[in-house]
Amino acid sequence: MTEPSADVPQSLPAKPTRQGPFRRKFTAVRLAPESAERQSRVALLAWNVLGGEQAMAFLNAHDEALGGRPLDLAVASADGCAAVERAIAARAPAG
């Protein structure tokens, strides 16, 4: 048998691991189904009542009367969702 040559490394470096095609794409915690339903409900209501740009501005900005960001409040609890729905209805254009 031949002796290993001094020029040839005795062990190869470990292969870098690759993530397969089924790796998780989202690392954030997903909403509970009830929270997602409330989020969807207030988003659709705001969109239909206020229009796209005003709905996005209202849902994502801190509202003093509600004491927080409407979208966060709606997702957090059923009471918060009801308060946001009332606030959207109060902002509905007359007519």
Buried (B, 14 or more C-beta within 10 A) or exposed (E): EEEEEEEEEEEEEEEEEEEEEEEEEEEEEEEEEEBEEBBEBBBEBBBEBBEEEBBBEBBEEEBEEBEBBBBBBBBEEEEBBBBBBEBBEEEEEEE
